[in-house]
Structures are given as C-alpha cells and as structure tokens.
Amino acid sequence: MNNVTVVDHPLVQHKLTLMRDKTTSTKGFRQLLREISTLLCYEVTRDLPLDLVDIETPLMPMRSRMLAGKKLVFAPILRAGMGLLEGMLDLVPSARVAHIGLYRDPDSLVAVEYYFKAPTILAERLVIAVDPMLATGNTAVAAIDRLKEHGANELRFVCLLATETGLANLRRHHPEVRVWTAAIDEQLNDHGYILPGLGDAGDRLYGTR
Ligand code: URA
C-alpha cells in the first residue's frame, strides 16, 4: 500500500510491545505513547520542504536550511489522540492544534461528533490528524470529513495501530490522505477493537474503564 508507512524503527517497535503488554501501568503507557509520538512525528515530517536562509554564525555568514512551506496543524481526535499531541508538539512547538471530539457509538461503531475547534484558514496549513487506533476507520473518516469542511486540503494521518479494514475505509473516502502507523494488526473483534491490539487506548492512557 503506497500511501501507508509502517514505522518499523526498533525503538518504535520496542515501545509498542511495552504498550501492548497489559501489565504496563497507566503512567508507563502514557509516557511510552508520548515517546512514540515524537518518533512518529519525526517520520511524518521527514519530507517537509526546506528553504535556504542567510544567517551569521559567531564566526561568519552562511546560508542554512529552515522549514519552508505550509505551517503545521496537529489535529488530535479526542480523547485518546491527546496522548500523541504533547510528544509531537515537543518536536514542532510552533504547530497549531485542532481538537476534534468524536466518540464511537458502541452499537453502530459510527463516529459521533461532540466538539470541534480548529485554527482559522486550514487551507494554508498541512493538517496532521492523530489518533492511536485506526480500527474500523469510521472515526478517522469523520474527522477528516470535518477538517475538509473547514478548508483543510492537505492532510496526513498518524496512528499507533491500524487494521487493513480501517486503512481500506480511509482510502475509500480520502484516497489522497497518507497514513503513518507503527503496526498493522490482523483483525477487529465484534466491538470494533483491534486484535491483538492494546485494548482501549483512552482507558489505558487515563486509567478509566
Ligand atoms: N479504539 C481503541 O481504543 N482500541 C481499539 O482496539 C479500537 C479502537
């Protein structure tokens, strides 16, 4: 799948295994998610364009490279997406943030919106939607629908775990949106949970059930 990048860096895979382990504490899970999000952010921004600028070092003038092009917006899907946000902001502190409140109806698995707040003029920005779990893909599709309605026209998606079902759903609705994930798991259970997965990402992040 040419629009999906599986980030197979050893540090990412090691941390993901710790996160999958049910004995990992809430504190450990939160810390690991933050660390992985920084590594995923490094990969999703790998091809950002650079400009040459004139600066002076303490010794002499030089032309050096700086980020050019569209400013970044990170768009965490509440609530588990918040677990990826801080680590990404550590790498790109000037990024703006769009919060998207969606929950999955437990029976229909359809995404229901309860909050949306985004920076203005999304059209001039690269928007990176983030959610740890791309399970059925319904939530990701709904989030990207909303971001597009607000003008976003260049979008990427970052998650920790994806499924072929979720990726196919996202590709069907938004074929131009590239995805970065740490792994693609085998299947979904009847409740829309990823197997083998890591459980409910929001519950594990915040210690709820
Ligand atoms: N959301 C989760 O938190 N976990 C899953 O396995 C699927 C969706």
Residues whose N, C-alpha, C, O or C-beta is under 5 A from the ligand:
A	BS01	URA	M133 A135 G192 Y193 I194 G197 G199 D200 A201 G202
